[in-house]
Amino acid sequence: IRILGLGDSYAFGQGVSIEEAYIKQLEAGLQDSLSKKVETINAGVPAYGLVQEVRYLEKYGLGLDPDELLSNVVYGG
């Protein structure tokens, strides 16, 4: 299962290590509970909004052939 995570600095994991970002935590949790290989791709970018996420998805994200998409949108964080 390949999961593409889009979003802003929260998705990116601003201020924490790559392994502490929520998308990697999700990967670890799913890997423990499923009998399938789980791969997550963290495409979070600080200051991105929904418009930039859609542009990223169209330009790059769909080419990564994800099975699932996660969109992390935080307003007024």
N, C-alpha and C positions, 0 to 999 in steps of 0.2 A: 504494500500500500504506500503510495507516494502522496504526501500531503504538502501543499504549498501554502505557507502562511504569509499573508499580506498585512501591511499595517504601518503604523507610525513608530515612534520611539519605544512605546510599550511593547509592541511586537518585536522590534529590533532587539530589545533587551538593554536599553540604555542604562549604564551604570552597573550591570552585572556581567558575569562571564557568559560565554556562548552556551555553556552547558546549563546555566541557570535560567536562560531565557525560556519563556513559557512553551515555545514550540518544541524545544529540546526536551523539556519536562514531559510534554505530551507524548513525544516519541518514546521516551523511556517507559512511561506508564503503559502505553499501548503494546510495546514490545513485550512487556512482562505478562500482559493478559491475553494476547492473541497468539495464534500459532503461525502467523504470517510475519514476514519481514516488514518492518515499518521504516520508512525514510521520510524525514521532514526537511523541507527547504525553507529557511528563514529569509523571506524577501521583505522584511520590515525595514523601513527607511525613516529616520527621524524627520519630523515635520511633514511627512506625507499625509494626505487626506484621501478621501474616497476617489476623487477624480484621478489623482496620481496612481492610486492602486489599480484602477481600471486600465489606465494607459500601460502600466507595467505588465498587467495580465495579458493585454492584447499584444504588446510588443515582444515580451520575453516569456511570460509565465506559461502560456498554453504550449509553447515549444518544449517546456520541461515535462510535458505529459503527466500532469498530476491526476490522481484519482479523486482527490478531495481538495477543496479550497477553504481556507479560513480567512476571514476578513476581520481585522481588529480595528475598530474605529472608536476613538476617545475624543469627545468634545469637551473643551474647557478644562482639560486635565491640569 
